[in-house]
Amino acid sequence: MRSSQEEFENAVNRVKLLKKDPGNEVKLKLYALYKQATEGPCNMPKPGVFDFINKAKWDAWNALGSMPKETARQSYVDLVSSLSSSSMSSSQVKPGADRKQQEYENLVVTSEDGITKIMLNRPTKKNAINTQMYQEIILALKAASKDNSVLTVLTGNGDYYCSGNDLTDFSGITAGEIEEKVKNNLDMLRVFVNSFIDFPKPLIAVVNGPAVGIAVTILGLCDAVYASDRATFHTPFSHLGLSPEGCSSYTFPKIMGPAKAIEMLVFGKKLTAEEACARGLVTEVFPDNTFQKQVWARLKAYSEFPANSIRISKQVIRNMEKEKLYAVNAEECSVLQERLLSNECINAAVNFLSRKAKL
Ligand SMILES: CCCC/C=C\CC(=O)SCCNC(=O)CCNC(=O)[C@H](O)C(C)(C)COP(=O)(O)OP(=O)(O)OC[C@H]1O[C@@H](n2cnc3c(N)ncnc32)[C@H](O)[C@@H]1OP(=O)(O)O
């Protein structure tokens, strides 16, 4: 259900009544969503590098890309509700009450039986992740981290799980605009990956079909990966003149050993689901014809475990590595920023756009 103008205005007023300062990151998000909801996409000139505050605000607003006003308004209302409810005592939160689900352009998000499912929903584009979908996943993870669910699931609609970063993202950009666009996208990628690092409860990938690029690397930050035997796992970074992201330069060698990680991340070897399982990237493989039934029965059973215990145990494991993962993410984004501007990468994108190259 979409929120009304009245709900939005109420939320604007409720922000002023918050007892606890929500911190700069959240304040920037609120600012950006408010501007997007009231004025639409950012078309203001970018403030100078030393105008730190206005630049941070501009970056946050600009990163929302072409998100529709209505989506921004709903995201704003949801964010304010989560801030208001997090300042309520636990006795004020009704057990089992499901949060109203926000509507997204590129995702379908549902909550049932203690499980929030975030489904990538661009099946005609093999669920390629464009700028707006990155933003929506960030928002959906933020909402799921605060809802009543025990588990959160990431999956894809259609025959693909996800074909990775949308390679048309940079089409139509002039030479003068490219550096700015790349920088903004990399700032957004860093926030996107951090939202996986920070996710506070078990996050499970239900890989219904082939996965490419960032959709594969991010699996190293998930807590379980269930795959159909139809799924494949491909990170063709060298083929595209790119470099690893999603913390895979750290998680993959740790999961499968350096030689096997290099085979995937540097030489672009595509793995079957069974091979990915043997390397430890996938938790379990299921036959495609019973995949959904078996996986959801398993998840339903897990969702009945005590919620606090599950969350705290996941956090104990993740907290050991958080600082390292933030540093890896920042380093990977900085290397990737250079790569995206390289001729090798630009040629690969042009070849894809002119349909000369596919994987
Ligand atoms: C700021 C972030 C930086 C992060 C950088 C990179 C990380 C990565 O994710 S790198 C990996 C990028 N992905 C790819 O290289 C995959 C490209 N796609 C393909 O090679 C093929 O489309 C694929 C093998 C996935 C599927 O082939 P087919 O089964 O033959 O289908 P189609 O090619 O006809 O695809 C249908 C439709 O979807 C569009 N599509 C698919 N993938 C992408 C993509 N990644 N980006 C944009 N569009 C994609 C494809 O163009 C078709 O569209 P239409 O022609 O309009 O029907």
The ligand as a Gaussian input file, in Angstrom:
#p B3LYP/6-31G(d) Opt

LIG

0 1
 C       28.819000       0.521000      -9.735000
 C       28.893000      -0.937000      -9.666000
 C       30.065000      -1.491000     -10.361000
 C       30.038000      -3.000000     -10.266000
 C       30.590000      -3.577000     -11.439000
 C       30.465000      -4.829000     -11.912000
 C       30.011000      -6.001000     -11.228000
 C       29.334000      -6.968000     -12.121000
 O       28.244000      -7.337000     -11.803000
 S       30.111000      -7.519000     -13.546000
 C       28.908000      -8.543000     -14.354000
 C       28.038000      -7.773000     -15.296000
 N       27.121000      -8.656000     -16.007000
 C       27.361000      -9.201000     -17.203000
 O       28.420000      -9.054000     -17.776000
 C       26.253000      -9.991000     -17.824000
 C       25.831000      -9.404000     -19.151000
 N       24.748000     -10.192000     -19.745000
 C       24.961000     -11.250000     -20.546000
 O       26.067000     -11.618000     -20.846000
 C       23.750000     -11.981000     -21.041000
 O       22.654000     -11.077000     -21.074000
 C       23.392000     -13.186000     -20.129000
 C       24.452000     -14.275000     -20.291000
 C       23.273000     -12.790000     -18.666000
 C       22.014000     -13.782000     -20.557000
 O       22.052000     -14.102000     -21.930000
 P       20.700000     -14.570000     -22.665000
 O       20.077000     -15.686000     -21.928000
 O       21.030000     -14.786000     -24.095000
 O       19.700000     -13.323000     -22.499000
 P       19.825000     -11.862000     -23.144000
 O       21.249000     -11.479000     -23.314000
 O       18.938000     -11.792000     -24.340000
 O       19.242000     -10.970000     -21.948000
 C       17.866000     -10.603000     -21.851000
 C       17.795000      -9.112000     -21.652000
 O       18.458000      -8.800000     -20.422000
 C       19.473000      -7.802000     -20.655000
 N       20.586000      -8.009000     -19.728000
 C       21.055000      -9.163000     -19.236000
 N       22.069000      -8.926000     -18.398000
 C       22.247000      -7.595000     -18.347000
 C       23.146000      -6.744000     -17.643000
 N       24.061000      -7.220000     -16.786000
 N       23.040000      -5.417000     -17.823000
 C       22.089000      -4.912000     -18.650000
 N       21.211000      -5.666000     -19.356000
 C       21.293000      -6.988000     -19.197000
 C       19.900000      -8.057000     -22.096000
 O       20.537000      -6.944000     -22.618000
 C       18.543000      -8.346000     -22.732000
 O       17.875000      -7.108000     -22.888000
 P       17.071000      -6.785000     -24.227000
 O       18.043000      -6.912000     -25.350000
 O       16.541000      -5.407000     -24.046000
 O       15.991000      -7.835000     -24.282000

